[in-house]
């Protein structure tokens, strides 16, 4: 495999490209992906699988990723939609702030739910992650889709990264509040 085709099939690159592709998909195609059964796939999923060896090599994992990205992609006409990918918005941070840029009064995903998500294994973890993605979808967030893909493909690799970004975001709000309180004194 040459360097270009290897780069094209990198997990992160493929996830970012899928997010771009889904932003241009027809509403009916997105709806089909959102309802897709993992073992059966959907027409658009199999089209993506034909384009990317990564997907073809692990279709069940990638079906989960594609369904999650479809859930995150806003509905509506494809001309007005943008990709849900934002490389600066870590998955853990978005699970904490729900897409807000200001101070976080209360995390979107509670600390106890985050702990259960990170401690869960295999199918249970994927179900918990998909529930969290559905919560995020209600806020129409953008996030690092490469991190989301890795959370499905190699959850053990993603655990510390998700937790670090979540608590860094949560603690940054606490620090900001402490600074504001010290200014008032």
Beta strands, then each sheet from edge to edge (+ up, - down):
end
